[in-house]
């Protein structure tokens, strides 16, 4: 198993950023944060930062967006779904990863969106 703990070590969080097992990489839920905390600007800015963070994680495993096979998306407001779909399609092409999207009562640091990804080598 290969663990990615760059961010979790830096932020002293009680989980790993990602884990690789048998060619499958599972990424912990990502919010739109940088080293300075949650990005300003709301939903769209947070979502773009999540995809930047995902790229960093994929790079760590020598992968790219085409290796992503699943996304589990948590929204603080389900009305953000049309904008989510629009931005999401700028990062993924067909065949698209399988996906689950649902609204939640709240997210860490008052984030608007959190996404958990799975990728395959």
Secondary structure, DSSP 4 states (H G I P E B T S, - for coil): -EEE-HHHHHHT-SS-SEEEETTEEEEPPB-SEETTEEPSS-HHHHHHHHHHHHHHHHHHTT--GGGEEEEEEEES-GGGHHHHHHHHTTT--SSPPEEEEEE-S--GGG-SEEEEEEEE-
